[in-house]
Amino acid sequence: MKKINILIVEDEKAIIEELRAYIDHWGYTVINSCINRENILALIKEENINVIIMDICIEGCKQGLETAAMIKKEYPNIEIIFLCDHLDDYNINKAIEIDPVAYIAKPINREEQRISLKIAINRITKENKNKKTNPNYFILDEEFCYDTDSAILFYDHIPMHLTKKENKLLELLIKHRNSIVSISTIKNYIWEDQEINDNAIRSLVKRLRQKLKYKFIETFSTRGYKISPYQLK
């Protein structure tokens, strides 16, 4: 396991700092913290979030449950740990449907939080560590592989977040692996009939390269791009 990115959704600063201290001590990374639905969804799109520790009543229990359900629907590989002061039976049943890792009552018990994180991480690795034997998986190297069936990029068995355009570019390059994909083909496949310039393509390729740790993608000036498995020397 190389890196687990954790997002804290909580409006009490003291609790955020307490969680950060625990999580840093256990060797994991708090990528950010936020206090509302808009910030949560924006951060998920920008960052490679693996686990969300979330106050279920951050904007009222109903709103918190709706946000959590939306996250699990859009990003099923993200694991959620709920924090709560109190939940009635109705909301407990609604929360169970989301299949969180755990419910942790406030004030937070350090050992309970540690165990919940370990369960979340075990879920992530258990679901993904055998996927490399799947014929739908394209192996890039010992760290990266891409599930062509579900269109998910994995790094060390952990699903990574790609934007829609990043995913389409990776999908296209893998489909034509070891061959140069022309700039015009990329434009037509990703932007279809939209008018865009070459800078938009270069920017998209740059972002994807960053997420692939600057491996695999080769540039052929004025011609296009090619992806090759295993790290380029």
N, C-alpha and C positions, 0 to 999 in steps of 0.2 A: 504494500500500500504506500503510495508516494504522497498524496496530498488530498485532504478532504476539506472542501470549502463550506463554511457554515454561515448562514444568514440568521441574525437575531431580529425578531419582530416583537418589539416591546417598547412601551412609552415611559417606563420608570428607569431613569438613568442609573440608579444604584443597582438595579437588577442586571442591567446591561453590563455594567463594569464587573459585577460579581461573576456573571457567566463568562465574560472575556477572560478573566483571571483563571477560572477553572479550565476553560478550553485551551488556553495557551499552555498551561501547566501539563495538560494531557497530550500536547504535541499536535493539536489540530489548529486550523486557521479560521478565525472569524473574518470573513471577507468584508462584512459591513453590518450595519444595523439600520432599522427604519421603523416608522410608526403608523403607516397607512397603506391601503391597498395599492394606490398608484405607485408609491415608491417600491413596494414589493415586486410588482410586475415589471417595473423598469429595471430593477437590479437583476432579476432573473434573466431578462433578455440580454443584459450587458455582461454578466458574470457567469462563471461555470459553478453554479450552486449545486451542492450535493445534499445538504441537510438544512432544513429550516426549523429553528426553535421559535415557536410562535405563541404569544399570548392570545388565546382563543377569543378573548373579549376585547381585543384591541380597539375595535370600533363598534362594540356591541356584539353579543354572542352570535346573533343571526348573521351579521355582516362578516364576522370572523370565520364562521363556518362556511359561508358562501365563498369567501376568498380562498380558503383552504381547499374546498372542493374544486374550484376553478383551477388552482395550481396543479392538483393531482390529475385532473383531466387533460390539461395542456402539457404537463411535464410529469408523467407517471413515474419516472426514475428518481424524482426528488423525494426524499423521506422527510416526514414532518413529525416533530415532537411538540405536543401542546403543553403550554403553561396555563394554569387556571387558578382562580380563587375559589370558584364554586360553579358547578354545572348542575342544572336540574335534570331529571330523567329524560325529558324530551330532547334536550340538547346533547346529552350523553349519547342517546341513540343515533342522533344525527351525526355526531362526531365519529361514532363507530363505523358508519358507512364510508367514511373517508379513509379508514384503515391507517391511523397514525401509528407511529412506533410506540408512543407512550403518552400518558397524561401525567404531568408533574404538578403537584399542588404547591402553591406559594405559602410560606417561604420555602425556597428551593433547598432540597436536600442534596448535598454535593455528591454522595455516593449514588443516589438514584439517578441523578443527571448523567454521571459517568457511565453507568450501566446502560441507560437509554441510548447514549451516543454509540456505545459499542454494538448494541443491537442494530441500530440504524446502519452502521458501517458494514456489519456482517450481512445485512439484507442486500446492500448494494453489491458487495463482492460475490456473495453466493449466487445472486441472480445472473451475474455477468461473467464469472471466471471461466465457465465452460463453453462460452459462446464461440470461442475461436475455432472450435471443431465444426461449427455450423457451415454448410456449403455456401450460405448467403453472406458469409463474412469475408471481406477482402483484407488480408493481412498486410499492413504497411511495414511494420517492423515489430520488435519485441514489445514496444510500448503502445503503438497505435493500431487499431483495426476499425473497419467500417462495416456496419450491417446494411447491406444493400436492400434488404427487405423492409426494414423499419426506418431506414435513412438516419441512423444514429452513429456518430463517431465516438469511439471509446478510447480513453487514455488510461492505461494500466487498469483495465476492466471498469473504469468509471465513465459513465456517459458524459459527454461534453455538450455544452450548448452552442449551436451554430445558428446564425440568422437564416432566414429562408433563402436568401441569395447565396450565402456561403455554402449552404447545404446543396443547392442546385449546382453550383460550380464544382464542388467536390464530387458529386454524383456524376457530372458530365466527364470530368477528368478521369475518374476511375473507370467509367464505361469505355473510355478510349485509352486506357492505361498503356504506357510505353509508346504512345503515338502523340504527335503534336496536334493539339486542338486549336484551330485557327481562331483569331480574334473575332471574325465575323460569325463563326459558329457559336462562340460564347455569347455574343450580343443577341443573336436570334433566340438562343435557348433560354437565356435568363431574362432579357428585357423584351423579347418578342418584337412588337411593333413600335416600342418606345424609341425616341431619339436620344441617344447618349453618346458621349465622347470616350476616347480611349482612357482618359484619366479615371473615369468611373470603374473601368475594368481593372486598371492597375491598383486602384484603392481597394477593390474587392479582393484581388489576389493577395495583396499585402496583408489584409486582415486574416485571411485564411492561412497564409504562411505563418503568421504569428501564433495562431492556435495549434499549428502543426510543428511548432518549435523550429521553424525555418528548415524543415526537412522536406524531401520528396518532390517539390514542385520546381521545375526548371523553366526558365524564360528563354524563348527564341525570338530575338529582336525582330519586330515588324511581322512576325509570323504567328506566334501564339505561345501556348504553354503545354507542358507535358508533366504527368505525374508518374513516378516510378517507385515500386516498393523498395524498402530498405533505404537506410540513410545514404544520401548522396555524398560522395567523397569529394 
